[in-house]
């Protein structure tokens, strides 16, 4: 999985796997687009207006938590 952010366009992308040739972009809302294959496989999630979405309650940090082990990793997005 890969998380990328482009400050020029204020877009973040969470990629689960490389896109295949038949991926469809489904606009879920004004701020969310999901890339999905015909078989239902999700390739990625695009966050438009990303600053507002990822900085709401966590003071600009990306927090990754392994629910099985309880390990936590924090990355500042500021």
N, C-alpha and C positions, 0 to 999 in steps of 0.2 A: 504494500500500500504506500502511496506517496501523497503528500500534501504540498501543494504549491500555491504561491500567492504572487500576483502581478500588481504592484502598487500603481502602475501607469493607468490601469483600467479598473482597479479596485475589485479584482475577481480572484477568488480562491477556487481550487479544484482538488477534490479528493479522488485519486485514481486507485481503483482496486485491481485493475489489470489493463493491458494494452487494448486499445479499441480494435475491433474487428471491422471488416469491410461493410457490414450491414447494421451499423449502430444508428439508432434513432434518438434524437434529442427531444425529450418531452419536457415542456415548460410547465412546471407544477404551480409556480406562482411568479410574481414579478421579480423575486429574488432567488429562485431555485430552479435549476435545470438538471434533469437526470438523463444520462446516456445509457440506453438499454438496447440489448440485442433482441431479435425476434423470439428467441427461446426464453426470454425473461431475465437473462444474465445482466446484472448491473455492472457497467464498466466504470462509471464515475459519477460524481455529483459536483455540479458547478454552483458556487455561491456568488451571486451578483450582489453588489453593494456589500462586499465582504467585511469591511471594517465594522459596520454596524452589527453584522451577524456574529462575528467571532469575538467581539470586545464587549458584549452586553453586560455580563455579570462577573467576568473574571479578570478585569483590569488588564486586558490585552495579553493573556497567556493561553497557549494551547496546552491542555492537560490531557495526557494519555494515561489511562489506568488499566492495568491488567487485572480483571476481576477475579481470576483464578488465584493469583499470587498476592494481590494487594499492592504490587509495586506501582509506583507513580513516577511519571516523568513530566516535567514542566518546561515549556519553551516560551520565552517572551516574544510577542509579536509586535512590540513597539520599536 
